[in-house]
């Protein structure tokens, strides 16, 4: 029987573990935490279910939706996002909506800029990408300071890779204000979110919790765990690829978040269908506030909110800086044939649950 060693038990570890197990492989999953599910696991704060950052399922792929919905029934969301614009002393929906321009103090200037936008964009970085689509004024109001804070940048011109993916659907919306109306936009029905999927996926696998990999012999597909060596036919790694090679080409940059959660003595805080509120103003510290029961439908006279503050205390988001992407590719290209680097961290791409499912089905299908 062939054996797979998988480092990490988030979606990017659990999906290939399940698929390989179904193909008759022996699978060992090594997880440094005392739980499985990574950043998508649902916890309780008092009585309130939450994840570290909202984790709704958003996808254009019917295959990914069907795969996950078999194990965790999903319900559709009708989701609106607000953003608070300090200079206007009010909330607008996000992305910026054409119908709101007339309510803004700079309405005349915004319209002038929209009238002269280029028909085709030739952006070379995040800043030119957005200014060529919505003009300088809307960019400054809604995007500029938020993005610099979210990615801990001195200038948005530093973001020169993958910036097209930062548009939620259209840079300037029209019509209904619900996001991603043409995609699957869902959240698990069960109170514990995606947790049961992780349990099902790893049911027939060997799972080592509270376990650190202390060394890598990649050529021999062998991992060092304390004083032991574990050998497999393949290694699937969901951690940052620089760790696998002892940062030989330099450490990869990431951005993290501090999550501050609190319960308020009121049943609901946000208006109907509003799940997020963004804070794009120059002097804000936080990026986003989330009301969790909008996702979980938890019944309580109280409500749980979280505030997200960009941080370097953890590594959650690979950067969108070309030199860092090139460095990550250098690591991935140097891996032996039987070592796979997968998931958001492993590929150094800002991908989501659906991408991970599709990626796992594709590469496991080749084994």
N, C-alpha and C positions, 0 to 999 in steps of 0.2 A: 504493500500500500504506500502510495506517495504521501509525503508529509510537507505541509506548509507551515511556516512560522510567520505569524502576523504580529507586527508591533503596533499596538493601539487598538482601542475597541469602540471608537466612534462609528459613524455610518461607513466611513471609508475602510474600516477594519471588519465591521460586522457583515456587510453585504458580500464581500468576497469570501469570508469565512463560511457563510451559509451556502453560497453557490458551489464552493469547492467541496464542502461536506456532502452536498447532494450528488456530486460527481464521484464520491467514494474516496476522497482524500481524508487523511488524518490531519487535523488542524489544531495548532496550539496558538492561542492568543495571549500576548504578554501585555499587561496593562499596569502602568505605574500607580494609578489611583486605586482607591478601594471600591470602585464602582465601574460599571461598563456604560457606554453611551456617550462618553466625551462631553463636548459642549452642548449636545442636544438632549441630554438626560433631564427629565423633569424631577424637581425637588419640591419640598413643601417648606413654606415659611409660615409657621403657625398652621393654619388650615389651608393656606393658599398655594396652589400649584404654580410653579414658575420654572423657566429655563434662564440660563445666563445669556441674555439677549433673546429677543423673540424669534421663534423657529417655525414659522409657517412654511408650508410646502408650496413652492411657486415654480411652475414648470410649463413649458410648451410641449413636453414629451408624454404622449399617452402611455407609452411603455413603462416609464418611470412611475406614473400615477397608478397604473394597474398593478404593478409589482408591489408597491407599498400598501395600497388600499386592501390587498388580500389579507394582510397581517394586522394593519392598524386602520380601521374604518375612518375615512376622512370626510369632513363636511366642508361645503363651499363657504367662502368668506366674501362679503361685500364690504370692502375695506377702503376707507378714506384716510389720507394723511393730512394733518394740519402743520403749518409752519407759522411761528410767531415773528412778525416783522416789527421790531421796536420802533422804527421811525414812523410807521403808520399807526402804531398802538393798536394793532388788531391781528387777527389770525386770517391767513389765506390757506387754501388747499395747496398741496404740493404733489406733483410738479406745478409750477406756475400755470395759471389758467387764463386764457385770453379774456374771458368775461370779467376777470377781476382787475384788469389793467385800468379801467376807468375809475376805480375806487382808490387808486394809488396816487400819492402826492406828485409823482413824476410822470403821470400818465402821458402828457404831451411828448416829453422827451423819449419815453419808452416806445411810443408809436413811431416817432421819427426814426429811431434805430431799427425797428422791425421792418420799416418800409425799404431800408437800404441793405438788408442782409444779403450776402452772396447766395446765389442759387445752389452752388455746390461748395461744400466745406473742404478746405485743404489744411486741416488742423495738424499741428505737430506736437501739441501737448494739451493738457486738460483745459487750460485757460483759453487758448485760441479756439478749441473745440466748442466751448460754451458761448463765448462772445460772438462767434460766427453763427450761432443758432438762435440766441435770444437777445443779443445786444449787451452792451456794457452795463446798463443800469439794472436790468433784471438779474444779470449775472452777479453784480455786486450785492443786490438785495437778498437773493435766495441761495446763492451757490458759493461765492468766493470765500468768505470767512468760514463757512461751515466745512468746506472741503479741506482748507488749510488746517483747521483744528482737528478734523476727523483723522487725517493722515499725518499730523504733526509735521507739516511742511512749512518752510519759510516762504515759498512761492508755489503757486499751482503750476507754474511752468516746469517744475521738477517732475511732475507726473506725466511721463511721456510714453507709457505703454498701457494698452487696454482701456483707455479713458472713454472709449465709445460705450462701454458697458455701464457707465455711471448714469446713463439716462434710464429712468424707470420705464418709460414707454415712448413718450414724445417730449422733447425739451419744453414745448409750450402746448398745453392741453386745450382741447375744445370738447364740447358735449358733456357727457356724464363725468363725474369726478371720481368714480371708483377706479382703483388702479388695476392694471393688467386684466382687463375685461375678457380678453381673448385667450388667456392662459388658465391652467389649473391654479387656483389660489385657495388653499385649503389649510385646515388644521385638524389634528386627531380628535375624534369624538371621545375616546377614553380619558378619564380624569388624569391618568398618569402619562398622557401624551404618547410619545414614541417608545416608552420603556418596554412595553411587551414585545415590540419588534426585536429589541436587543436580546431579550431573554430567549425568544424563539430562534433567532439567528445563531446563538451560541450554545443552544441546548445540547448538541452532540459534540461540542468542541471542548478541548482542554483549555481552561481559562486560568491564567496566573495573575491574580490581583496583587497590588502592593509590591510589584516586581519591577525593578529597574534593569535594563540591559546595560551592562558595564563594559562590554567590548564587542566589536564586530569583526568577524573573519568572513568577509563577503565572498572572497574567492571560493571558500569551502562551504558557503551558505550555513555558517555556524554563528550562533550568538552566545556570548558569555553572560551568564546570570549568576552574580556573586561568584562562587567557586565552581560553578557547573558550566558545562558546555552543552548546548542543544543544537543538533544538526537537523536540517531539513533539506528537501529537494529544492524548495524555493523559499525566498524571504519576501514578504510583502510589508513594506514600511509605510506608515502613515505619518511619520514624524518628519521634521525638516531635513532635507537631504544633506545639508552641511554636517549634521551630527553624525551621519553614517561614515563620513570620511574625515572626522576630527578637524573640521573647518580648514581643510587643506588649501582651499582657494579663498578663504576669508569667510567670516560669519555673515549669514544672510540677515537682512533687516526685516523686521516685522513691527506692526503697531498693535497695541492691545487696548483693553477697556477696563476701567473700574466700574463695577455695577453696584449702585447704591439703591437698596430696596427698602420700602416702607409701606405700612398699612395705614389707611385713613378711615376715620369713623363715618363713612358715607357709602351708600350702595354703589354709586357710579360717580365718576368725575368727568370723563370726556363725553361729548355729545354722541348721539346715535351714529354708529358706523365709523367713528373715529377711533383708531387704534394707536397711532403714533402722533406725537407732536415734535417737530424739529425746531432747533434754535440756531438760526444762521447769522446772528448778529455779531458784530466784531468783538464785543466785550463779554460774550457768553463764555462759560466754562464747559457746560454740558452740550452734547450734540442732540440727544433724543430722550424723551420721556415716553414710557410705554405703560398702558393699563392692561394688566395680564388677563383679567376676567373677560375682556373682549374676545380673546382667543380661546380660553379654557371653558367659558360659560359656567365658571364656578359660582355657586349660589351662596351668597353671604351678605349680611347687612354692611359689610366692610369691603374695601377694595385695596388691592396690592398694586403699587406702581414701582417702576425702577427708573433711575436716572443713569445715563451712560456718560462717562467722562473718559476721553482718550488718555492713554497711559502707556508707559513702557515697562510696566510691572509684569506683563504677560505677553505672549505671542499668539495673536488670533488672526491677524490679517496680513498676508503677504503684500508687499508694496507693489505699486504700479509704476516702477522706475526701471527703465530698460536695462541699465547696467546691473541691477539686482536680478532681473529676469535672466539676463545672459549668464550671470554667475550661477544661478540655480540650474540652468541648462547644462553648464559645464559639469556640475556634480552629477546630474541625472545621466548624462551621456557617458560618464566614466564608470557607471555601475556595471557589474558583471551581468551576463544575460539572464541569470536566474534570480536577480534581485530587482524587485518592482517598487517604485516610489509612487504612491498614489494619494488621492484626496487633495484637499486644499493645501495642507502643509507640504505633502509629498511632491506635488506637481508645481508648487509655488504659483498657484493660480487662485484667484478669488472666485471659487466655484461653490455651488450649493448642493443640497441633498439630491436633487434630481440629476445633476451632472455626475455625482458620485455613483449613483445607481447605474446610470448609462455607461459610465466608464468601467465599472466593475463587471457588468454583463458582457461588455465587449472583450476585455482582456482575459477574463476567466474562460470565455468561450474559445479562446485560442490555445488554452493549455491542454 
